[in-house]
């Protein structure tokens, strides 16, 4: 009898544990991005955004400068003298750079600034300004991505991405509308396996492998009008739809998950850090802040 009683209790415990696990799985709460606030930045028309810790950096191409702002939009620092800076990026690579006087190897965190009006990539380390050494010429670079010892540059007028794989430079894409072709790329991001491009005037995102082959189109069925900026993390791909005033969010299989429109007007770039998203409203001189929240919270 005791053995049967123990066995029955043991079976009850298994059933109870399974029920708890099942309930836990059912209680997983879905999340979505929800509008939080508009942050006005006086005198700035932001094109690109990058973050270094909690510091927010914006490229103000209309005024040829980079500005650092706080979470209220107050300008904390101005760096002048650029020629139409575009989509900026922080990175810590080992690249040869030059200030036209001396050469050095970059081994510390730096801000990379593509200068659309100077056809160059500026590199800011503290107060020191240098330039990236290239074996090729650029024509209106619109964006740069730095990933470990790799670089990708969105080269606007040549309709290509100039990519450094750590050993060699290769030119990716030609002008056109087919998979593997670009029409005025304006943003780029390298991930572990792929290179994502804002294929602006093909009105879509595009994915390349690191040999330069086009492997996927993103949002080409969403009637975007000027896909100017993008951001990729472990969960999603975010694309700015400039003329339609939207952010389109896709999962990593490139299915549409959510469309954001509230507060968004002529967005050029988007940046996601944990559960916070910042969007640059170029024309109105604003940052739009969204937060990732539990959907259930809004219904209570």
C-alpha positions, -999 to 999 in steps of 0.1 A, spaced: 0 0 0 28 24 9 45 18 -24 13 25 -43 7 56 -23 42 69 -31 38 61 -67 4 79 -69 19 110 -52 48 109 -76 25 108 -106 5 137 -91 37 157 -88 46 151 -124 12 161 -136 13 192 -114 48 202 -127 37 197 -163 7 219 -156 29 247 -141 52 246 -171 23 247 -195 8 277 -177 41 295 -177 44 290 -214 8 303 -220 15 333 -198 44 345 -220 33 381 -227 36 394 -262 53 428 -266 51 456 -291 66 490 -297 45 519 -283 49 556 -287 64 574 -257 74 610 -266 87 635 -291 120 651 -282 126 685 -299 162 694 -307 165 730 -315 185 740 -346 193 704 -356 181 684 -386 192 649 -377 201 624 -404 220 596 -387 220 584 -350 245 564 -330 247 557 -293 277 552 -271 264 540 -237 237 565 -228 251 592 -250 231 600 -282 251 613 -312 234 628 -343 247 638 -377 234 672 -386 242 672 -423 224 705 -430 248 722 -406 279 701 -413 284 689 -377 279 661 -352 261 668 -320 258 649 -288 224 654 -270 209 641 -238 175 624 -234 157 658 -233 173 670 -266 197 694 -250 229 698 -270 259 687 -249 287 688 -275 291 701 -311 318 689 -335 320 711 -366 339 710 -399 323 680 -416 309 680 -451 274 667 -449 278 639 -424 253 610 -429 247 577 -411 273 574 -383 286 545 -364 307 536 -333 333 508 -336 366 494 -323 384 479 -353 420 476 -363 421 498 -394 448 519 -409 438 556 -409 456 588 -418 454 625 -410 474 632 -442 505 637 -421 510 606 -401 496 571 -402 484 550 -373 465 518 -365 431 524 -349 427 502 -319 403 521 -297 366 530 -299 359 557 -324 331 574 -342 330 568 -379 315 596 -400 307 592 -437 310 626 -453 287 628 -483 301 661 -494 338 652 -491 337 616 -504 356 604 -473 352 586 -440 362 607 -410 373 589 -378 368 607 -344 388 595 -314 382 620 -286 393 653 -301 415 638 -328 402 637 -364 416 612 -389 405 596 -421 400 560 -432 425 548 -458 408 532 -488 421 515 -518 391 527 -538 374 560 -542 340 569 -529 313 590 -544 289 604 -517 292 578 -490 259 577 -471 266 552 -443 292 530 -426 290 499 -406 318 485 -384 317 449 -372 348 433 -356 374 438 -383 349 443 -411 337 475 -427 308 482 -451 302 516 -467 270 525 -486 284 543 -517 254 564 -529 261 574 -565 279 542 -576 249 522 -563 271 498 -544 284 487 -510 322 488 -505 330 459 -482 362 450 -463 361 414 -450 391 418 -428 416 410 -456 402 424 -489 380 451 -502 352 440 -526 325 460 -544 290 447 -539 261 452 -563 255 472 -594 227 497 -604 193 481 -610 161 468 -595 168 430 -593 179 410 -563 216 418 -559 213 453 -574 209 486 -557 195 520 -565 210 547 -543 218 529 -510 216 551 -480 223 529 -450 241 496 -442 247 472 -413 269 442 -410 258 412 -389 275 379 -381 265 364 -415 250 391 -436 251 427 -448 218 446 -447 213 476 -469 187 504 -470 180 503 -508 165 537 -507 151 543 -541 142 507 -548 120 513 -518 131 482 -498 157 466 -477 181 441 -491 203 414 -477 236 402 -490 259 374 -480 296 383 -473 306 371 -507 285 399 -522 255 378 -533 220 391 -529 200 367 -508 167 384 -498 146 415 -503 128 431 -473 95 449 -476 94 452 -513 56 445 -511 49 472 -485 48 502 -509 76 520 -491 87 554 -505 124 560 -499 138 534 -475 164 557 -460 177 540 -428 178 506 -411 188 489 -379 192 452 -372 194 434 -339 189 398 -327 151 401 -329 141 423 -359 150 445 -389 138 481 -386 134 502 -418 126 539 -421 99 547 -448 109 583 -453 81 598 -475 53 578 -458 64 587 -423 67 552 -410 89 526 -394 84 490 -406 95 462 -384 103 428 -397 112 395 -380 145 378 -390 126 358 -417 116 392 -431 79 390 -423 62 422 -413 56 424 -376 46 460 -369 42 494 -385 49 526 -364 35 559 -375 26 580 -344 48 611 -342 70 600 -371 75 625 -400 103 622 -426 124 596 -406 159 590 -418 173 566 -392 164 544 -363 184 530 -333 173 504 -308 190 499 -274 174 472 -252 137 483 -249 141 518 -262 139 530 -298 149 564 -311 138 576 -346 152 608 -363 126 631 -377 148 649 -401 127 678 -413 112 687 -379 144 684 -359 132 658 -335 139 624 -319 108 602 -315 110 578 -286 92 544 -285 93 518 -258 89 480 -260 60 472 -237 38 443 -228 6 445 -249 -14 433 -218 -3 464 -198 -22 487 -221 -54 468 -217 -55 469 -179 
